[in-house]
Amino acid sequence: MNTMSPKGQPQKSAIPPPPPSVATISAQEAQSERPADFIKVLKVQDGTFSVFVGSLWGSMVEFITVGRNKEITVAFRDGTELQA
């Protein structure tokens, strides 16, 4: 919260922001566990995948967008985007 000083300058309040909620902390912990889980899955695989593995796909993809003209964009968790 900002207040005004006698000279009209903004002053920062001494009140600290509230701590993050339990839900926020849990979400952050889950987010940091995803790459570790993904690496574990890859390490136990032998060779290439011959079948679709939904959990592996889900661990890599953030979201998929389908446009009006059927163009598809896949956004991966690392920030990479592929368009088809």
Phi and psi restraints in degrees (range 20) as a CNS / XPLOR table:
assign (resid 1 and name C) (resid 2 and name N)
       (resid 2 and name CA) (resid 2 and name C) 1.0 -103.4 20.0 2
assign (resid 2 and name N) (resid 2 and name CA)
       (resid 2 and name C) (resid 3 and name N) 1.0 140.8 20.0 2
assign (resid 2 and name C) (resid 3 and name N)
       (resid 3 and name CA) (resid 3 and name C) 1.0 -123.0 20.0 2
assign (resid 3 and name N) (resid 3 and name CA)
       (resid 3 and name C) (resid 4 and name N) 1.0 169.2 20.0 2
assign (resid 3 and name C) (resid 4 and name N)
       (resid 4 and name CA) (resid 4 and name C) 1.0 -101.1 20.0 2
assign (resid 4 and name N) (resid 4 and name CA)
       (resid 4 and name C) (resid 5 and name N) 1.0 138.7 20.0 2
assign (resid 4 and name C) (resid 5 and name N)
       (resid 5 and name CA) (resid 5 and name C) 1.0 -79.9 20.0 2
assign (resid 5 and name N) (resid 5 and name CA)
       (resid 5 and name C) (resid 6 and name N) 1.0 169.5 20.0 2
assign (resid 5 and name C) (resid 6 and name N)
       (resid 6 and name CA) (resid 6 and name C) 1.0 -58.1 20.0 2
assign (resid 6 and name N) (resid 6 and name CA)
       (resid 6 and name C) (resid 7 and name N) 1.0 -25.0 20.0 2
assign (resid 6 and name C) (resid 7 and name N)
       (resid 7 and name CA) (resid 7 and name C) 1.0 -89.8 20.0 2
assign (resid 7 and name N) (resid 7 and name CA)
       (resid 7 and name C) (resid 8 and name N) 1.0 4.4 20.0 2
assign (resid 7 and name C) (resid 8 and name N)
       (resid 8 and name CA) (resid 8 and name C) 1.0 86.2 20.0 2
assign (resid 8 and name N) (resid 8 and name CA)
       (resid 8 and name C) (resid 9 and name N) 1.0 7.9 20.0 2
assign (resid 8 and name C) (resid 9 and name N)
       (resid 9 and name CA) (resid 9 and name C) 1.0 -88.3 20.0 2
assign (resid 9 and name N) (resid 9 and name CA)
       (resid 9 and name C) (resid 10 and name N) 1.0 139.4 20.0 2
assign (resid 9 and name C) (resid 10 and name N)
       (resid 10 and name CA) (resid 10 and name C) 1.0 -67.1 20.0 2
assign (resid 10 and name N) (resid 10 and name CA)
       (resid 10 and name C) (resid 11 and name N) 1.0 139.5 20.0 2
assign (resid 10 and name C) (resid 11 and name N)
       (resid 11 and name CA) (resid 11 and name C) 1.0 -119.3 20.0 2
assign (resid 11 and name N) (resid 11 and name CA)
       (resid 11 and name C) (resid 12 and name N) 1.0 142.8 20.0 2
assign (resid 11 and name C) (resid 12 and name N)
       (resid 12 and name CA) (resid 12 and name C) 1.0 -81.2 20.0 2
assign (resid 12 and name N) (resid 12 and name CA)
       (resid 12 and name C) (resid 13 and name N) 1.0 140.8 20.0 2
assign (resid 12 and name C) (resid 13 and name N)
       (resid 13 and name CA) (resid 13 and name C) 1.0 -74.0 20.0 2
assign (resid 13 and name N) (resid 13 and name CA)
       (resid 13 and name C) (resid 14 and name N) 1.0 152.2 20.0 2
assign (resid 13 and name C) (resid 14 and name N)
       (resid 14 and name CA) (resid 14 and name C) 1.0 -82.0 20.0 2
assign (resid 14 and name N) (resid 14 and name CA)
       (resid 14 and name C) (resid 15 and name N) 1.0 -1.5 20.0 2
assign (resid 14 and name C) (resid 15 and name N)
       (resid 15 and name CA) (resid 15 and name C) 1.0 -80.0 20.0 2
assign (resid 15 and name N) (resid 15 and name CA)
       (resid 15 and name C) (resid 16 and name N) 1.0 119.4 20.0 2
assign (resid 15 and name C) (resid 16 and name N)
       (resid 16 and name CA) (resid 16 and name C) 1.0 -74.3 20.0 2
assign (resid 16 and name N) (resid 16 and name CA)
       (resid 16 and name C) (resid 17 and name N) 1.0 157.6 20.0 2
assign (resid 16 and name C) (resid 17 and name N)
       (resid 17 and name CA) (resid 17 and name C) 1.0 -66.7 20.0 2
assign (resid 17 and name N) (resid 17 and name CA)
       (resid 17 and name C) (resid 18 and name N) 1.0 155.5 20.0 2
assign (resid 17 and name C) (resid 18 and name N)
       (resid 18 and name CA) (resid 18 and name C) 1.0 -66.6 20.0 2
assign (resid 18 and name N) (resid 18 and name CA)
       (resid 18 and name C) (resid 19 and name N) 1.0 153.7 20.0 2
assign (resid 18 and name C) (resid 19 and name N)
       (resid 19 and name CA) (resid 19 and name C) 1.0 -68.9 20.0 2
assign (resid 19 and name N) (resid 19 and name CA)
       (resid 19 and name C) (resid 20 and name N) 1.0 157.9 20.0 2
assign (resid 19 and name C) (resid 20 and name N)
       (resid 20 and name CA) (resid 20 and name C) 1.0 -62.7 20.0 2
assign (resid 20 and name N) (resid 20 and name CA)
       (resid 20 and name C) (resid 21 and name N) 1.0 149.0 20.0 2
assign (resid 20 and name C) (resid 21 and name N)
       (resid 21 and name CA) (resid 21 and name C) 1.0 -74.5 20.0 2
assign (resid 21 and name N) (resid 21 and name CA)
       (resid 21 and name C) (resid 22 and name N) 1.0 165.7 20.0 2
assign (resid 21 and name C) (resid 22 and name N)
       (resid 22 and name CA) (resid 22 and name C) 1.0 -61.0 20.0 2
assign (resid 22 and name N) (resid 22 and name CA)
       (resid 22 and name C) (resid 23 and name N) 1.0 -39.0 20.0 2
assign (resid 22 and name C) (resid 23 and name N)
       (resid 23 and name CA) (resid 23 and name C) 1.0 -63.3 20.0 2
assign (resid 23 and name N) (resid 23 and name CA)
       (resid 23 and name C) (resid 24 and name N) 1.0 -40.0 20.0 2
assign (resid 23 and name C) (resid 24 and name N)
       (resid 24 and name CA) (resid 24 and name C) 1.0 -65.5 20.0 2
assign (resid 24 and name N) (resid 24 and name CA)
       (resid 24 and name C) (resid 25 and name N) 1.0 -44.2 20.0 2
assign (resid 24 and name C) (resid 25 and name N)
       (resid 25 and name CA) (resid 25 and name C) 1.0 -63.6 20.0 2
assign (resid 25 and name N) (resid 25 and name CA)
       (resid 25 and name C) (resid 26 and name N) 1.0 -44.3 20.0 2
assign (resid 25 and name C) (resid 26 and name N)
       (resid 26 and name CA) (resid 26 and name C) 1.0 -61.0 20.0 2
assign (resid 26 and name N) (resid 26 and name CA)
       (resid 26 and name C) (resid 27 and name N) 1.0 -41.4 20.0 2
assign (resid 26 and name C) (resid 27 and name N)
       (resid 27 and name CA) (resid 27 and name C) 1.0 -64.7 20.0 2
assign (resid 27 and name N) (resid 27 and name CA)
       (resid 27 and name C) (resid 28 and name N) 1.0 -40.8 20.0 2
assign (resid 27 and name C) (resid 28 and name N)
       (resid 28 and name CA) (resid 28 and name C) 1.0 -66.5 20.0 2
assign (resid 28 and name N) (resid 28 and name CA)
       (resid 28 and name C) (resid 29 and name N) 1.0 -39.6 20.0 2
assign (resid 28 and name C) (resid 29 and name N)
       (resid 29 and name CA) (resid 29 and name C) 1.0 -65.6 20.0 2
assign (resid 29 and name N) (resid 29 and name CA)
       (resid 29 and name C) (resid 30 and name N) 1.0 -41.5 20.0 2
assign (resid 29 and name C) (resid 30 and name N)
       (resid 30 and name CA) (resid 30 and name C) 1.0 -63.7 20.0 2
assign (resid 30 and name N) (resid 30 and name CA)
       (resid 30 and name C) (resid 31 and name N) 1.0 -40.3 20.0 2
assign (resid 30 and name C) (resid 31 and name N)
       (resid 31 and name CA) (resid 31 and name C) 1.0 -61.7 20.0 2
assign (resid 31 and name N) (resid 31 and name CA)
       (resid 31 and name C) (resid 32 and name N) 1.0 -40.4 20.0 2
assign (resid 31 and name C) (resid 32 and name N)
       (resid 32 and name CA) (resid 32 and name C) 1.0 -75.2 20.0 2
assign (resid 32 and name N) (resid 32 and name CA)
       (resid 32 and name C) (resid 33 and name N) 1.0 -21.0 20.0 2
assign (resid 32 and name C) (resid 33 and name N)
       (resid 33 and name CA) (resid 33 and name C) 1.0 -80.3 20.0 2
assign (resid 33 and name N) (resid 33 and name CA)
       (resid 33 and name C) (resid 34 and name N) 1.0 -22.9 20.0 2
assign (resid 33 and name C) (resid 34 and name N)
       (resid 34 and name CA) (resid 34 and name C) 1.0 -59.2 20.0 2
assign (resid 34 and name N) (resid 34 and name CA)
       (resid 34 and name C) (resid 35 and name N) 1.0 -49.5 20.0 2
assign (resid 34 and name C) (resid 35 and name N)
       (resid 35 and name CA) (resid 35 and name C) 1.0 -61.1 20.0 2
assign (resid 35 and name N) (resid 35 and name CA)
       (resid 35 and name C) (resid 36 and name N) 1.0 -38.4 20.0 2
assign (resid 35 and name C) (resid 36 and name N)
       (resid 36 and name CA) (resid 36 and name C) 1.0 -65.0 20.0 2
assign (resid 36 and name N) (resid 36 and name CA)
       (resid 36 and name C) (resid 37 and name N) 1.0 -41.5 20.0 2
assign (resid 36 and name C) (resid 37 and name N)
       (resid 37 and name CA) (resid 37 and name C) 1.0 -64.2 20.0 2
assign (resid 37 and name N) (resid 37 and name CA)
       (resid 37 and name C) (resid 38 and name N) 1.0 -41.0 20.0 2
assign (resid 37 and name C) (resid 38 and name N)
       (resid 38 and name CA) (resid 38 and name C) 1.0 -61.3 20.0 2
assign (resid 38 and name N) (resid 38 and name CA)
       (resid 38 and name C) (resid 39 and name N) 1.0 -44.4 20.0 2
assign (resid 38 and name C) (resid 39 and name N)
       (resid 39 and name CA) (resid 39 and name C) 1.0 -63.9 20.0 2
assign (resid 39 and name N) (resid 39 and name CA)
       (resid 39 and name C) (resid 40 and name N) 1.0 -40.4 20.0 2
assign (resid 39 and name C) (resid 40 and name N)
       (resid 40 and name CA) (resid 40 and name C) 1.0 -60.4 20.0 2
assign (resid 40 and name N) (resid 40 and name CA)
       (resid 40 and name C) (resid 41 and name N) 1.0 -43.4 20.0 2
assign (resid 40 and name C) (resid 41 and name N)
       (resid 41 and name CA) (resid 41 and name C) 1.0 -62.1 20.0 2
assign (resid 41 and name N) (resid 41 and name CA)
       (resid 41 and name C) (resid 42 and name N) 1.0 -44.2 20.0 2
assign (resid 41 and name C) (resid 42 and name N)
       (resid 42 and name CA) (resid 42 and name C) 1.0 -65.5 20.0 2
assign (resid 42 and name N) (resid 42 and name CA)
       (resid 42 and name C) (resid 43 and name N) 1.0 -38.2 20.0 2
assign (resid 42 and name C) (resid 43 and name N)
       (resid 43 and name CA) (resid 43 and name C) 1.0 -65.8 20.0 2
assign (resid 43 and name N) (resid 43 and name CA)
       (resid 43 and name C) (resid 44 and name N) 1.0 -31.0 20.0 2
assign (resid 43 and name C) (resid 44 and name N)
       (resid 44 and name CA) (resid 44 and name C) 1.0 -86.1 20.0 2
assign (resid 44 and name N) (resid 44 and name CA)
       (resid 44 and name C) (resid 45 and name N) 1.0 -6.3 20.0 2
assign (resid 44 and name C) (resid 45 and name N)
       (resid 45 and name CA) (resid 45 and name C) 1.0 -78.1 20.0 2
assign (resid 45 and name N) (resid 45 and name CA)
       (resid 45 and name C) (resid 46 and name N) 1.0 144.9 20.0 2
assign (resid 45 and name C) (resid 46 and name N)
       (resid 46 and name CA) (resid 46 and name C) 1.0 -112.9 20.0 2
assign (resid 46 and name N) (resid 46 and name CA)
       (resid 46 and name C) (resid 47 and name N) 1.0 106.2 20.0 2
assign (resid 46 and name C) (resid 47 and name N)
       (resid 47 and name CA) (resid 47 and name C) 1.0 80.6 20.0 2
assign (resid 47 and name N) (resid 47 and name CA)
       (resid 47 and name C) (resid 48 and name N) 1.0 -144.8 20.0 2
assign (resid 47 and name C) (resid 48 and name N)
       (resid 48 and name CA) (resid 48 and name C) 1.0 -95.6 20.0 2
assign (resid 48 and name N) (resid 48 and name CA)
       (resid 48 and name C) (resid 49 and name N) 1.0 164.7 20.0 2
assign (resid 48 and name C) (resid 49 and name N)
       (resid 49 and name CA) (resid 49 and name C) 1.0 -86.6 20.0 2
assign (resid 49 and name N) (resid 49 and name CA)
       (resid 49 and name C) (resid 50 and name N) 1.0 132.0 20.0 2
assign (resid 49 and name C) (resid 50 and name N)
       (resid 50 and name CA) (resid 50 and name C) 1.0 -103.4 20.0 2
assign (resid 50 and name N) (resid 50 and name CA)
       (resid 50 and name C) (resid 51 and name N) 1.0 -9.8 20.0 2
assign (resid 50 and name C) (resid 51 and name N)
       (resid 51 and name CA) (resid 51 and name C) 1.0 -133.4 20.0 2
assign (resid 51 and name N) (resid 51 and name CA)
       (resid 51 and name C) (resid 52 and name N) 1.0 158.0 20.0 2
assign (resid 51 and name C) (resid 52 and name N)
       (resid 52 and name CA) (resid 52 and name C) 1.0 -69.3 20.0 2
assign (resid 52 and name N) (resid 52 and name CA)
       (resid 52 and name C) (resid 53 and name N) 1.0 132.6 20.0 2
assign (resid 52 and name C) (resid 53 and name N)
       (resid 53 and name CA) (resid 53 and name C) 1.0 -116.3 20.0 2
assign (resid 53 and name N) (resid 53 and name CA)
       (resid 53 and name C) (resid 54 and name N) 1.0 99.6 20.0 2
assign (resid 53 and name C) (resid 54 and name N)
       (resid 54 and name CA) (resid 54 and name C) 1.0 -58.7 20.0 2
assign (resid 54 and name N) (resid 54 and name CA)
       (resid 54 and name C) (resid 55 and name N) 1.0 -39.7 20.0 2
assign (resid 54 and name C) (resid 55 and name N)
       (resid 55 and name CA) (resid 55 and name C) 1.0 -66.4 20.0 2
assign (resid 55 and name N) (resid 55 and name CA)
       (resid 55 and name C) (resid 56 and name N) 1.0 -35.5 20.0 2
assign (resid 55 and name C) (resid 56 and name N)
       (resid 56 and name CA) (resid 56 and name C) 1.0 -68.0 20.0 2
assign (resid 56 and name N) (resid 56 and name CA)
       (resid 56 and name C) (resid 57 and name N) 1.0 -46.0 20.0 2
assign (resid 56 and name C) (resid 57 and name N)
       (resid 57 and name CA) (resid 57 and name C) 1.0 -59.1 20.0 2
assign (resid 57 and name N) (resid 57 and name CA)
       (resid 57 and name C) (resid 58 and name N) 1.0 -46.3 20.0 2
assign (resid 57 and name C) (resid 58 and name N)
       (resid 58 and name CA) (resid 58 and name C) 1.0 -64.2 20.0 2
assign (resid 58 and name N) (resid 58 and name CA)
       (resid 58 and name C) (resid 59 and name N) 1.0 -28.2 20.0 2
assign (resid 58 and name C) (resid 59 and name N)
       (resid 59 and name CA) (resid 59 and name C) 1.0 -77.2 20.0 2
assign (resid 59 and name N) (resid 59 and name CA)
       (resid 59 and name C) (resid 60 and name N) 1.0 -16.0 20.0 2
assign (resid 59 and name C) (resid 60 and name N)
       (resid 60 and name CA) (resid 60 and name C) 1.0 -101.1 20.0 2
assign (resid 60 and name N) (resid 60 and name CA)
       (resid 60 and name C) (resid 61 and name N) 1.0 -30.0 20.0 2
assign (resid 60 and name C) (resid 61 and name N)
       (resid 61 and name CA) (resid 61 and name C) 1.0 -96.5 20.0 2
assign (resid 61 and name N) (resid 61 and name CA)
       (resid 61 and name C) (resid 62 and name N) 1.0 130.6 20.0 2
assign (resid 61 and name C) (resid 62 and name N)
       (resid 62 and name CA) (resid 62 and name C) 1.0 -83.6 20.0 2
assign (resid 62 and name N) (resid 62 and name CA)
       (resid 62 and name C) (resid 63 and name N) 1.0 -51.7 20.0 2
assign (resid 62 and name C) (resid 63 and name N)
       (resid 63 and name CA) (resid 63 and name C) 1.0 -162.9 20.0 2
assign (resid 63 and name N) (resid 63 and name CA)
       (resid 63 and name C) (resid 64 and name N) 1.0 163.1 20.0 2
assign (resid 63 and name C) (resid 64 and name N)
       (resid 64 and name CA) (resid 64 and name C) 1.0 -124.9 20.0 2
assign (resid 64 and name N) (resid 64 and name CA)
       (resid 64 and name C) (resid 65 and name N) 1.0 134.2 20.0 2
assign (resid 64 and name C) (resid 65 and name N)
       (resid 65 and name CA) (resid 65 and name C) 1.0 -115.9 20.0 2
assign (resid 65 and name N) (resid 65 and name CA)
       (resid 65 and name C) (resid 66 and name N) 1.0 131.0 20.0 2
assign (resid 65 and name C) (resid 66 and name N)
       (resid 66 and name CA) (resid 66 and name C) 1.0 -114.0 20.0 2
assign (resid 66 and name N) (resid 66 and name CA)
       (resid 66 and name C) (resid 67 and name N) 1.0 121.1 20.0 2
assign (resid 66 and name C) (resid 67 and name N)
       (resid 67 and name CA) (resid 67 and name C) 1.0 -85.1 20.0 2
assign (resid 67 and name N) (resid 67 and name CA)
       (resid 67 and name C) (resid 68 and name N) 1.0 176.5 20.0 2
assign (resid 67 and name C) (resid 68 and name N)
       (resid 68 and name CA) (resid 68 and name C) 1.0 -60.3 20.0 2
assign (resid 68 and name N) (resid 68 and name CA)
       (resid 68 and name C) (resid 69 and name N) 1.0 -36.0 20.0 2
assign (resid 68 and name C) (resid 69 and name N)
       (resid 69 and name CA) (resid 69 and name C) 1.0 -95.7 20.0 2
assign (resid 69 and name N) (resid 69 and name CA)
       (resid 69 and name C) (resid 70 and name N) 1.0 25.2 20.0 2
assign (resid 69 and name C) (resid 70 and name N)
       (resid 70 and name CA) (resid 70 and name C) 1.0 67.3 20.0 2
assign (resid 70 and name N) (resid 70 and name CA)
       (resid 70 and name C) (resid 71 and name N) 1.0 16.9 20.0 2
assign (resid 70 and name C) (resid 71 and name N)
       (resid 71 and name CA) (resid 71 and name C) 1.0 -75.3 20.0 2
assign (resid 71 and name N) (resid 71 and name CA)
       (resid 71 and name C) (resid 72 and name N) 1.0 142.0 20.0 2
assign (resid 71 and name C) (resid 72 and name N)
       (resid 72 and name CA) (resid 72 and name C) 1.0 -120.0 20.0 2
assign (resid 72 and name N) (resid 72 and name CA)
       (resid 72 and name C) (resid 73 and name N) 1.0 134.2 20.0 2
assign (resid 72 and name C) (resid 73 and name N)
       (resid 73 and name CA) (resid 73 and name C) 1.0 -123.0 20.0 2
assign (resid 73 and name N) (resid 73 and name CA)
       (resid 73 and name C) (resid 74 and name N) 1.0 126.1 20.0 2
assign (resid 73 and name C) (resid 74 and name N)
       (resid 74 and name CA) (resid 74 and name C) 1.0 -107.1 20.0 2
assign (resid 74 and name N) (resid 74 and name CA)
       (resid 74 and name C) (resid 75 and name N) 1.0 121.2 20.0 2
assign (resid 74 and name C) (resid 75 and name N)
       (resid 75 and name CA) (resid 75 and name C) 1.0 -103.9 20.0 2
assign (resid 75 and name N) (resid 75 and name CA)
       (resid 75 and name C) (resid 76 and name N) 1.0 120.0 20.0 2
assign (resid 75 and name C) (resid 76 and name N)
       (resid 76 and name CA) (resid 76 and name C) 1.0 -90.6 20.0 2
assign (resid 76 and name N) (resid 76 and name CA)
       (resid 76 and name C) (resid 77 and name N) 1.0 160.3 20.0 2
assign (resid 76 and name C) (resid 77 and name N)
       (resid 77 and name CA) (resid 77 and name C) 1.0 -63.4 20.0 2
assign (resid 77 and name N) (resid 77 and name CA)
       (resid 77 and name C) (resid 78 and name N) 1.0 -23.3 20.0 2
assign (resid 77 and name C) (resid 78 and name N)
       (resid 78 and name CA) (resid 78 and name C) 1.0 -85.2 20.0 2
assign (resid 78 and name N) (resid 78 and name CA)
       (resid 78 and name C) (resid 79 and name N) 1.0 2.5 20.0 2
assign (resid 78 and name C) (resid 79 and name N)
       (resid 79 and name CA) (resid 79 and name C) 1.0 98.5 20.0 2
assign (resid 79 and name N) (resid 79 and name CA)
       (resid 79 and name C) (resid 80 and name N) 1.0 -10.7 20.0 2
assign (resid 79 and name C) (resid 80 and name N)
       (resid 80 and name CA) (resid 80 and name C) 1.0 -68.6 20.0 2
assign (resid 80 and name N) (resid 80 and name CA)
       (resid 80 and name C) (resid 81 and name N) 1.0 139.5 20.0 2
assign (resid 80 and name C) (resid 81 and name N)
       (resid 81 and name CA) (resid 81 and name C) 1.0 -126.1 20.0 2
assign (resid 81 and name N) (resid 81 and name CA)
       (resid 81 and name C) (resid 82 and name N) 1.0 135.0 20.0 2
assign (resid 81 and name C) (resid 82 and name N)
       (resid 82 and name CA) (resid 82 and name C) 1.0 -118.1 20.0 2
assign (resid 82 and name N) (resid 82 and name CA)
       (resid 82 and name C) (resid 83 and name N) 1.0 135.5 20.0 2
assign (resid 82 and name C) (resid 83 and name N)
       (resid 83 and name CA) (resid 83 and name C) 1.0 -113.7 20.0 2
assign (resid 83 and name N) (resid 83 and name CA)
       (resid 83 and name C) (resid 84 and name N) 1.0 139.5 20.0 2
